[in-house]
Amino acid sequence: MSFHEVENLTEFLDEVKLKMLNITGSSNKNIIEISDYVLANPGKFIRTQLVFIYGSVIDIEKKKLIELAAAAELIHLSTLIHDDIIDEAKIRRNKPTVIAKWGLKKAILYGDFLYTKTFQALNSLENTQIAEVLISCAEQLIEGEFIQLQNISDKSKEDYFKVIEKKTAILFSGILECLGIHGKLVKEKILSLKKLGLNFGNAFQLNDDLADFFDQLNSGKEKFKDLNEGKITYPIIITMSRADKDSKNNISKLIEEKKFDAVFDEIEKNDGFNLTRLERDKAINNCIEYTKTLFKLDNVELIESFLKNSLKA
């Protein structure tokens, strides 16, 4: 990405953050305090970057891109607040979570406040089709959380991708669908954008699964966070699928006893991390191919760089 493009992205990110502040405005001092805390450390804004990169290629009006990015980020932020409540998580992005800092009742209320404010903003959009897509995404994100609560110990690859489509990939897919709608693209291209988004989401989640096993200062994620919360991620699933009965029982016992370093060794021994990287890289390559097919760009290096830098731990 050139200096000029980085400068434009930085400016765009600032405008999206300002829009989010405006949407979540309140006269209640508790809400103001929590909003200031949450929005001061909102992460990498990967959804906003996705809007900026592909929205620029499609040549969509900047105001519409800012509205879309802000709404998507707030939907995502709302789900994080509720995820932390469900998981009783203490740390998010190297800082105490809302539930850890303000307690259960205020965390629930603030998550509800964010959803309400986001839907108000969506209902004020000129294009009701955009609002319908994003509201549908929010519904599916919640359905994904319900599916994950079942916490099936013997998950298949198919079970895994069903969950992450609902819980992670659907919002990326919805964002790109909205860009296609804004750009008045033909139905076939919008469908391809949606598939691109699903592959992006798959790669994003697989990368996050890998980050759980390695010290990732940039991700702000505690090592073994998912394991500690009893979440069965792809490296474990693919390892279990290759293990015999005794090995499966041993890995399950190690997880139950929270001997996570030993679980790491078992995954490493069975090539689980490399197989997860291969699955992630396949999804990234699908994104690149969809991009080339959709836009016939002379130079896709910028987008390739964005995809690889965003989706590789």
C-alpha positions in Angstrom: 0.0 0.0 0.0 1.5 3.4 -1.0 1.9 6.3 1.4 -1.0 8.1 -0.3 -3.3 5.1 0.1 -2.3 4.6 3.7 -3.0 8.3 4.4 -6.4 8.0 2.8 -7.2 4.9 4.8 -6.1 6.6 8.0 -8.3 9.6 7.3 -11.2 7.2 6.5 -10.7 5.3 9.8 -10.9 8.6 11.7 -14.1 9.5 10.0 -15.6 6.1 10.8 -14.7 6.4 14.4 -16.3 9.9 14.6 -19.4 8.5 13.0 -19.5 5.7 15.6 -19.2 8.3 18.4 -22.0 10.3 16.9 -24.3 7.2 16.6 -23.6 6.1 20.2 -24.0 9.5 21.8 -25.9 9.6 25.1 -26.5 12.0 28.1 -26.1 9.1 30.5 -22.8 9.3 32.4 -22.5 5.5 32.7 -23.0 5.0 29.0 -20.6 7.8 28.1 -17.9 6.3 30.4 -18.2 2.9 28.9 -18.4 4.2 25.3 -15.3 6.3 25.8 -13.5 3.2 27.1 -14.7 0.8 24.4 -14.2 3.1 21.4 -10.8 4.2 22.6 -9.5 0.7 21.9 -11.6 -0.6 19.0 -9.1 -3.0 17.5 -7.8 -3.1 13.9 -11.0 -2.0 12.2 -10.7 -4.9 9.8 -14.3 -4.5 8.6 -13.7 -0.8 7.9 -10.6 -1.6 6.0 -12.6 -4.1 3.9 -15.2 -1.4 3.2 -12.5 1.1 2.2 -10.5 -1.2 -0.1 -13.4 -2.7 -2.0 -15.6 0.3 -1.8 -12.8 2.3 -3.5 -12.5 -0.3 -6.2 -16.2 -0.1 -6.9 -16.1 3.7 -6.7 -18.8 4.3 -4.1 -19.6 7.7 -2.5 -17.5 8.2 0.6 -20.4 9.1 2.8 -22.1 5.8 2.1 -18.9 3.9 2.9 -18.6 5.7 6.2 -22.2 4.8 7.1 -21.7 1.2 6.2 -18.4 0.8 8.0 -19.7 2.5 11.2 -22.8 0.3 11.2 -20.8 -2.9 10.6 -18.2 -2.0 13.3 -21.0 -1.3 15.9 -22.7 -4.6 15.1 -19.4 -6.4 15.6 -18.7 -4.5 18.8 -22.1 -5.4 20.2 -21.4 -9.1 19.6 -18.1 -8.8 21.3 -19.7 -7.3 24.4 -22.2 -10.1 24.6 -19.5 -12.7 23.8 -17.5 -11.6 26.7 -20.6 -11.8 29.0 -21.3 -15.4 27.8 -17.6 -16.4 28.1 -17.1 -14.5 31.4 -14.0 -13.1 29.7 -11.7 -10.9 31.7 -9.4 -9.5 29.0 -10.1 -8.2 25.4 -7.4 -6.5 23.3 -5.0 -6.4 26.3 -7.6 -4.5 28.4 -10.2 -5.6 31.0 -13.5 -6.4 29.3 -16.7 -4.3 30.0 -18.1 -7.1 32.2 -14.8 -7.3 34.2 -14.7 -3.5 34.7 -18.3 -2.6 35.2 -20.1 -5.9 36.1 -22.7 -8.1 34.5 -25.7 -5.8 34.6 -24.0 -2.8 33.0 -22.3 -5.0 30.4 -25.7 -6.5 29.3 -27.3 -3.0 29.2 -24.5 -1.5 27.3 -24.5 -4.3 24.7 -28.2 -3.8 24.3 -27.7 0.0 24.0 -25.2 -0.5 21.2 -27.5 -2.8 19.2 -30.4 -0.3 19.7 -28.3 2.7 18.5 -27.0 0.7 15.5 -30.5 -0.3 14.4 -31.6 3.3 14.7 -28.8 4.4 12.5 -29.6 1.6 10.0 -33.3 2.7 9.8 -32.2 6.2 8.9 -30.2 5.0 5.8 -31.6 6.1 2.5 -31.2 2.6 1.0 -33.5 0.2 3.0 -31.9 -2.8 1.3 -28.6 -2.1 3.0 -30.4 -1.9 6.4 -32.2 -5.2 5.7 -28.9 -7.0 4.8 -27.1 -5.8 8.0 -30.1 -6.6 10.3 -30.2 -10.1 8.8 -26.4 -10.4 9.5 -27.0 -9.4 13.2 -29.7 -12.0 13.5 -27.4 -14.7 12.1 -24.6 -13.7 14.4 -26.8 -14.3 17.4 -28.0 -17.7 15.9 -24.3 -18.6 15.5 -23.7 -17.9 19.2 -26.6 -20.2 20.1 -25.1 -23.0 17.9 -21.7 -22.5 19.6 -23.3 -22.8 23.0 -24.1 -26.4 22.2 -20.3 -26.9 22.4 -20.2 -30.3 20.7 -17.0 -32.0 21.8 -16.8 -34.2 18.7 -17.2 -31.5 16.0 -16.6 -32.3 12.3 -15.1 -29.8 9.8 -18.6 -29.4 8.5 -19.9 -28.4 12.0 -17.1 -26.0 12.4 -17.7 -24.1 9.1 -21.4 -24.0 9.8 -20.8 -22.2 13.1 -18.2 -19.7 11.8 -20.3 -18.9 8.8 -23.0 -17.7 11.2 -20.8 -16.3 13.9 -18.0 -14.6 11.9 -18.1 -14.9 8.1 -21.7 -13.7 7.6 -20.9 -10.1 8.5 -18.0 -9.9 6.1 -20.2 -11.4 3.4 -23.0 -8.9 4.2 -20.6 -5.9 4.1 -19.4 -6.9 0.6 -23.1 -7.5 -0.5 -23.9 -4.0 0.6 -21.0 -2.6 -1.4 -22.4 -4.5 -4.4 -25.9 -3.0 -3.8 -24.5 0.5 -3.4 -22.5 0.1 -6.6 -25.6 -1.2 -8.5 -23.7 -4.3 -9.6 -25.5 -7.1 -11.4 -26.9 -10.0 -9.3 -24.1 -12.4 -10.3 -21.4 -10.0 -9.2 -23.2 -9.4 -5.9 -23.3 -13.1 -5.3 -19.6 -13.4 -6.0 -18.9 -10.6 -3.5 -20.9 -12.5 -0.9 -18.8 -15.6 -1.5 -15.7 -13.5 -1.3 -16.9 -12.3 2.1 -17.6 -15.8 3.3 -14.0 -16.9 2.3 -12.6 -13.8 4.0 -14.5 -14.6 7.2 -13.3 -18.3 7.1 -9.7 -17.2 6.7 -10.2 -14.6 9.5 -11.5 -17.2 11.9 -8.9 -19.8 11.1 -6.2 -17.2 11.7 -7.8 -16.3 15.0 -7.9 -20.0 15.9 -4.1 -20.2 15.3 -3.5 -17.0 17.3 -5.0 -18.8 20.4 -2.0 -21.1 20.5 0.7 -18.5 20.1 1.7 -15.3 21.9 0.2 -12.6 19.8 0.9 -9.2 21.2 -0.7 -7.5 18.2 -3.9 -9.5 18.5 -4.5 -8.6 22.1 -5.7 -12.2 22.6 -4.6 -14.2 25.6 -2.8 -17.4 24.8 -5.2 -20.4 25.1 -8.2 -18.1 25.7 -10.5 -20.3 23.5 -9.2 -23.5 25.0 -9.8 -22.2 28.5 -13.4 -21.3 27.6 -14.0 -24.8 26.2 -14.2 -23.8 22.6 -13.2 -26.5 20.1 -11.3 -24.7 17.3 -10.0 -25.9 14.0 -6.5 -27.0 15.0 -8.1 -29.4 17.6 -10.8 -30.5 15.1 -8.4 -31.4 12.4 -6.0 -33.1 14.9 -8.9 -35.2 16.3 -10.0 -36.2 12.8 -6.5 -37.8 12.2 -6.1 -39.3 15.6 -6.9 -42.9 16.8 -9.4 -43.5 19.6 -6.7 -43.6 22.3 -5.1 -40.3 21.1 -8.6 -38.6 20.9 -9.3 -39.6 24.5 -5.9 -38.4 25.6 -6.4 -35.0 23.9 -9.9 -34.7 25.4 -8.5 -35.5 28.9 -5.7 -32.9 28.5 -8.2 -30.2 27.5 -10.4 -31.1 30.5 -7.4 -31.0 32.9 -6.4 -27.6 31.3 -3.0 -29.0 30.4 -2.8 -26.7 27.3 0.9 -26.9 26.6 0.5 -30.6 26.3 -2.5 -30.1 23.9 -0.3 -27.8 21.9 2.3 -30.5 21.6 -0.3 -33.1 20.4 -1.5 -30.7 17.7 2.0 -29.9 16.6 2.8 -33.6 16.5 -0.2 -34.4 14.3 0.5 -31.4 12.0 -2.7 -29.7 13.1 -1.2 -26.2 12.9 0.1 -26.6 9.4 -3.2 -28.1 8.2 -5.0 -25.1 9.7 -2.7 -22.7 7.9 -3.3 -24.6 4.6 -7.1 -24.3 5.1 -6.7 -20.6 5.9 -4.4 -19.9 2.9 -6.9 -21.7 0.6 -9.6 -19.3 1.7 -7.2 -16.3 1.2 -6.4 -17.5 -2.3 -10.2 -17.9 -3.0 -10.6 -14.2 -2.0 -7.8 -13.2 -4.4 -9.3 -15.2 -7.3 -12.8 -13.8 -6.7 -11.3 -10.3 -6.7 -9.4 -10.8 -10.0 -12.6 -12.3 -11.6 -14.9 -9.5 -10.3 -12.8 -6.5 -11.1 -10.4 -7.4 -13.9 -7.8 -5.1 -12.3 -4.4 -4.6 -13.9 -2.8 -4.4 -10.5 -4.2 -6.4 -7.6 -1.1 -6.2 -5.5 -2.7 -3.7 -3.1 -5.7 -6.0 -2.4 -3.4 -9.1 -2.2 -1.3 -7.3 0.3 -4.3 -6.3 2.4 -5.7 -9.9 2.4 -2.4 -11.5 3.3 -1.5 -8.9 6.0 -5.0 -9.0 7.5 -5.5 -12.7 7.5 -2.1 -14.2 8.5 -1.0 -14.5 12.1 
